[in-house]
Amino acid sequence: MSPIGAGRTSALAYREGVPAGDEQGPPLLCLHGFPENSFMWRGLLTAAAEAGHRGYAPDMPGSGDSPADPPATWERLVEAVDAFVAELGLDPVVLVAHDWGGLIGLRWACDHPERVAALVIADSGFFPDGRWHGMAAALRTPGTGEELVEAMTRETFGGLMNAVSPAMEEEAIDAYWASLGTPEGRQAILEMYRSGDFEKLAPYEGALARLGLPTLILWGENDEFSPVAGAHRFHREIPGSRLEVIGDAGHFVFADAPERSTGAVLSFIDSL
């Protein structure tokens, strides 16, 4: 019997990893980035449940099985995470965040430190002097972003994903395309990126260090979207953090190196 179940709050669909026996430690809250959804966390949820850790992975609004709730701004996505945790009574959680999930989840963690027990930051950013890469900059540009998402097909999307993550399974690409291929999903992506002004992080400078939480920084060495320099910066700025850089893996580290990524997370949470 699979330890992975599904559920729905008043706003979000989610996947849940359910231990067969006694639960160990605080639950995991796994936040996906773009263009993923909760599907990306199946391996980690399964392994964590088998080790006695309950885990939750919501589909953010407009992704996966969660309906769009426009506008999908950065601020409203932070609010969606807070409502999800409150409705399920999860806190404190081990926040596991990848890509945009980091930008959303870390902002939430800094605003609600009492609700977080530990952090896992994977291939993301949280720096006010950050710069968007080429595709993200295009999505943020009115007109250009619309042309980009409207021109995308399942075939071209699959080609892009295969180019940056050859190990990614077609089943995963199908799952991510299911929402991205809809008008509502495409609009949600544009709204998210266009709200992503890094200057908004200025009030959070030093905030992660002040949290004083156990932190794992997990990164693909060959990340072309969030270069590994960001991992080393997180490591410098968060005292006592643990750094795990995985060779031969890129931005989608949980797809490129699933066993090593999952093992690093489990080793970290077992040490808490």
KOLMAR-60989 format. One record per residue (C-alpha): z, y, x. Coordinates in pm, 1 decimal, always signed. Layout:
<recs>
REC        Z        Y        X
REC        Z        Y        X
...
</recs>
This chain:
<recs>
REC        Z        Y        X
REC     +0.0     +0.0     +0.0
REC   -101.9   +339.3   +138.7
REC   +185.2   +579.5   +211.9
REC    -40.4   +870.6   +108.2
REC     -4.9  +1003.8   -243.7
REC   -137.4  +1308.4   -424.4
REC    +26.6  +1573.4   -633.6
REC    -17.5  +1917.6   -780.2
REC   +208.3  +2217.9   -817.2
REC   +135.8  +2491.1  -1067.3
REC   -124.3  +2634.3   -826.7
REC   -211.2  +2388.7   -548.2
REC   -321.3  +2029.8   -508.2
REC   -168.2  +1844.2   -216.4
REC   -149.3  +1518.8    -25.7
REC   +191.4  +1366.7    +42.6
REC   +304.6  +1113.1   +297.8
REC   +586.0   +902.8   +151.1
REC   +811.6   +689.1   +375.3
REC   +885.5   +338.0   +252.2
REC  +1249.0   +354.9   +368.3
REC  +1502.7   +614.3   +468.7
REC  +1364.2   +957.3   +546.0
REC  +1411.8  +1104.1   +891.0
REC  +1459.9  +1475.9   +941.9
REC  +1304.2  +1771.2   +759.3
REC   +966.8  +1726.5   +587.1
REC   +640.5  +1826.6   +750.9
REC   +438.5  +2108.0   +596.3
REC    +80.2  +2073.2   +722.1
REC   -152.4  +2370.8   +674.6
REC   -525.6  +2331.5   +729.1
REC   -775.0  +2586.6   +853.4
REC  -1143.7  +2657.1   +794.9
REC  -1355.2  +2473.8   +690.8
REC  -1106.3  +2192.4   +638.8
REC   -866.1  +2098.9   +361.8
REC   -576.4  +1854.3   +328.5
REC   -811.2  +1566.1   +409.7
REC   -770.2  +1654.5   +779.6
REC   -402.9  +1554.2   +770.6
REC   -442.4  +1196.3   +639.8
REC   -385.4  +1036.6   +979.1
REC    -79.6  +1243.2  +1062.6
REC    +71.0  +1200.7   +713.8
REC    +24.0   +823.8   +736.3
REC   +173.0   +790.7  +1084.2
REC   +459.3  +1024.9  +1002.2
REC   +543.1   +834.0   +683.3
REC   +542.5   +504.7   +870.8
REC   +793.0   +662.9  +1111.8
REC  +1015.5   +778.3   +825.4
REC   +900.8  +1139.3   +794.7
REC   +787.1  +1281.0   +461.9
REC   +491.5  +1518.1   +484.7
REC   +306.8  +1756.9   +256.7
REC    -44.1  +1898.5   +303.3
REC   -161.0  +2146.0    +39.4
REC   -520.0  +2242.9    -26.1
REC   -523.1  +2620.6     +4.9
REC   -669.9  +2813.3   -293.4
REC  -1043.6  +2752.9   -319.0
REC  -1029.7  +2452.9    -81.7
REC  -1019.8  +2082.5   -159.2
REC   -888.6  +2022.3   -509.8
REC   -707.7  +2356.0   -544.0
REC   -874.6  +2608.9   -773.4
REC   -971.5  +2946.7   -637.4
REC   -728.2  +3226.9   -711.6
REC   -912.3  +3541.6   -608.0
REC   -880.7  +3740.1   -402.2
REC   -803.7  +3485.2   -127.9
REC   -665.7  +3742.8   +113.1
REC   -445.6  +3658.1   +408.0
REC   -146.6  +3807.0   +231.0
REC   -201.0  +3611.2    -89.7
REC   -244.8  +3287.8   +105.7
REC    +94.3  +3349.8   +269.6
REC   +237.0  +3398.0    -78.7
REC    +74.3  +3071.1   -190.3
REC   +251.7  +2882.6    +89.2
REC   +584.5  +3036.9     -4.4
REC   +537.8  +2946.2   -371.2
REC   +439.7  +2589.6   -275.3
REC   +751.5  +2536.9    -62.9
REC   +976.3  +2694.4   -327.9
REC   +831.9  +2494.3   -617.3
REC   +876.7  +2163.0   -435.9
REC  +1210.2  +2262.3   -279.2
REC  +1099.0  +2159.9    +67.5
REC  +1281.2  +2392.9   +302.0
REC  +1356.4  +2377.1   +581.8
REC  +1026.3  +2230.9   +700.9
REC   +853.4  +2144.4  +1024.7
REC   +548.2  +2368.0  +1002.0
REC   +234.9  +2201.3  +1142.2
REC    -51.9  +2446.6  +1140.1
REC   -412.7  +2441.5  +1261.1
REC   -667.9  +2722.9  +1286.5
REC   -629.5  +2963.1   +988.2
REC   -330.6  +2752.2   +884.5
REC   -156.6  +2901.9  +1187.9
REC   -240.2  +3259.5  +1097.7
REC   -111.0  +3196.7   +746.6
REC   +181.2  +2968.5   +827.2
REC   +320.6  +3160.8  +1123.2
REC   +322.2  +3481.1   +924.3
REC   +509.8  +3298.0   +648.2
REC   +754.7  +3147.6   +899.6
REC   +833.9  +3488.0  +1048.5
REC   +889.9  +3633.0   +701.6
REC  +1108.6  +3338.5   +593.1
REC  +1282.3  +3204.7   +906.8
REC  +1549.9  +3028.3   +701.7
REC  +1282.8  +2797.8   +556.7
REC  +1153.7  +2662.4   +889.0
REC  +1315.7  +2408.3  +1124.3
REC  +1042.7  +2376.2  +1389.3
REC   +681.9  +2472.6  +1465.1
REC   +367.9  +2286.1  +1569.6
REC    +87.7  +2530.3  +1652.6
REC   -258.4  +2380.0  +1701.4
REC   -573.2  +2569.8  +1806.1
REC   -486.7  +2894.0  +1631.5
REC   -381.8  +3247.2  +1717.2
REC   -119.8  +3503.5  +1628.7
REC   -194.7  +3796.4  +1854.3
REC   -259.4  +4158.0  +1744.5
REC   -520.1  +4198.9  +2019.0
REC   -714.1  +3892.2  +1903.3
REC  -1092.8  +3891.3  +1868.4
REC  -1302.0  +3696.6  +1618.6
REC  -1565.7  +3459.4  +1753.3
REC  -1931.0  +3493.2  +1655.6
REC  -1939.7  +3296.4  +1329.9
REC  -1613.0  +3448.6  +1209.1
REC  -1741.7  +3797.1  +1287.1
REC  -2053.2  +3719.2  +1084.1
REC  -1845.6  +3601.2   +787.8
REC  -1646.8  +3924.0   +804.3
REC  -1962.6  +4137.1   +785.1
REC  -2071.7  +4235.4   +431.1
REC  -2419.2  +4106.8   +357.6
REC  -2439.1  +3893.6   +669.5
REC  -2153.8  +3671.6   +551.8
REC  -2310.4  +3622.3   +210.0
REC  -2643.7  +3529.4   +365.5
REC  -2472.1  +3284.2   +597.6
REC  -2281.3  +3091.9   +330.2
REC  -2563.9  +3100.5    +75.6
REC  -2811.2  +2958.0   +325.2
REC  -2581.0  +2672.4   +423.9
REC  -2656.2  +2324.0   +291.8
REC  -2471.0  +1996.1   +332.3
REC  -2724.0  +1905.6   +601.7
REC  -2683.8  +2225.8   +802.8
REC  -2307.0  +2219.5   +758.8
REC  -2294.8  +1861.3   +882.5
REC  -2507.2  +1954.7  +1181.4
REC  -2270.3  +2238.0  +1273.3
REC  -1964.2  +2016.9  +1245.2
REC  -2124.0  +1734.4  +1444.7
REC  -2216.5  +1981.6  +1717.7
REC  -1859.9  +2105.8  +1768.3
REC  -1681.0  +1779.6  +1685.6
REC  -1900.3  +1471.6  +1742.9
REC  -1610.0  +1242.8  +1654.6
REC  -1563.4  +1391.9  +1308.5
REC  -1632.7  +1133.3  +1040.0
REC  -1897.5  +1191.3   +774.9
REC  -1631.6  +1125.4   +511.5
REC  -1439.4  +1425.5   +641.7
REC  -1748.0  +1645.9   +644.7
REC  -1822.3  +1543.8   +284.1
REC  -1466.1  +1633.1   +187.0
REC  -1488.6  +1978.6   +345.0
REC  -1832.0  +2049.7   +199.7
REC  -1717.0  +1964.5   -154.5
REC  -1545.1  +2301.2   -193.9
REC  -1743.5  +2503.9    +59.8
REC  -2057.7  +2412.0   -131.8
REC  -1934.7  +2589.8   -446.6
REC  -1965.1  +2964.3   -522.6
REC  -1587.1  +2987.3   -566.4
REC  -1518.3  +2817.0   -235.4
REC  -1765.7  +3034.6    -49.6
REC  -1621.9  +3351.7   -197.0
REC  -1269.1  +3243.2   -101.6
REC  -1379.2  +3197.1   +260.1
REC  -1537.3  +3543.4   +273.5
REC  -1227.3  +3701.3   +122.6
REC  -1001.0  +3525.6   +370.0
REC  -1198.0  +3625.4   +677.4
REC  -1247.4  +3983.1   +561.0
REC   -873.9  +4027.7   +519.6
REC   -813.1  +3894.3   +872.4
REC   -754.2  +4216.9  +1063.4
REC   -557.3  +4126.5  +1373.8
REC   -389.9  +4468.2  +1369.7
REC   -179.9  +4335.1  +1081.9
REC     +4.5  +4123.4  +1339.2
REC   +142.8  +4423.5  +1527.4
REC   +475.6  +4409.0  +1336.6
REC   +507.8  +4041.9  +1438.3
REC   +494.4  +4093.4  +1814.6
REC   +777.4  +3890.9  +1965.5
REC   +869.9  +3745.7  +1625.3
REC   +795.9  +3383.5  +1716.0
REC  +1023.6  +3407.6  +2018.7
REC  +1296.9  +3562.5  +1805.6
REC  +1282.5  +3268.3  +1566.0
REC  +1425.9  +3053.3  +1845.2
REC  +1275.4  +2738.6  +1693.9
REC  +1170.4  +2418.6  +1871.0
REC   +795.2  +2457.5  +1915.4
REC   +508.2  +2229.3  +2013.9
REC   +181.5  +2393.0  +2114.5
REC    -99.0  +2139.0  +2076.5
REC   -452.0  +2228.0  +2186.0
REC   -793.2  +2086.6  +2256.6
REC   -883.4  +2175.1  +2614.2
REC  -1246.4  +2247.9  +2524.0
REC  -1182.2  +2466.0  +2219.1
REC  -1471.5  +2712.5  +2196.8
REC  -1332.4  +2904.1  +1899.1
REC   -969.2  +2943.5  +2006.5
REC   -986.4  +2906.8  +2385.3
REC   -708.4  +2720.1  +2562.0
REC   -587.2  +3047.3  +2714.7
REC   -427.4  +3107.3  +2376.2
REC   -220.5  +2791.6  +2413.5
REC    -85.0  +2911.3  +2747.1
REC     -9.7  +3251.7  +2597.7
REC   +190.0  +3095.1  +2313.6
REC   +372.9  +2886.6  +2572.3
REC   +464.3  +3194.2  +2774.4
REC   +572.1  +3395.6  +2473.1
REC   +786.1  +3126.1  +2306.1
REC  +1074.1  +3030.9  +2538.5
REC  +1139.3  +2658.2  +2564.0
REC   +817.0  +2562.4  +2387.4
REC   +641.6  +2236.4  +2470.1
REC   +272.9  +2254.3  +2566.8
REC    +33.9  +1963.0  +2512.8
REC   -329.8  +2022.4  +2608.4
REC   -559.6  +1733.3  +2522.3
REC   -859.7  +1681.9  +2748.1
REC  -1199.1  +1591.9  +2602.2
REC  -1097.9  +1751.6  +2271.4
REC  -1218.1  +2074.6  +2117.0
REC  -1110.4  +2298.9  +1832.9
REC  -1079.9  +2016.4  +1579.3
REC   -824.1  +1836.9  +1790.3
REC   -694.8  +1608.2  +1514.0
REC  -1050.2  +1479.4  +1459.1
REC  -1148.6  +1466.7  +1825.6
REC   -834.1  +1290.8  +1949.5
REC   -646.7  +1162.3  +1643.2
REC   -417.9   +913.4  +1817.1
REC   -315.4  +1149.5  +2097.2
REC   -268.0  +1443.6  +1861.5
REC    -64.4  +1244.1  +1612.6
REC   +137.8  +1085.7  +1891.2
REC   +222.7  +1425.9  +2036.2
REC   +343.0  +1553.3  +1698.2
REC   +551.0  +1241.7  +1627.3
REC   +708.2  +1250.8  +1973.5
REC   +799.2  +1615.2  +1916.4
REC   +955.9  +1570.2  +1572.7
REC  +1144.0  +1259.9  +1686.5
REC  +1303.6  +1477.5  +1957.2
REC  +1441.3  +1732.9  +1710.8
</recs>
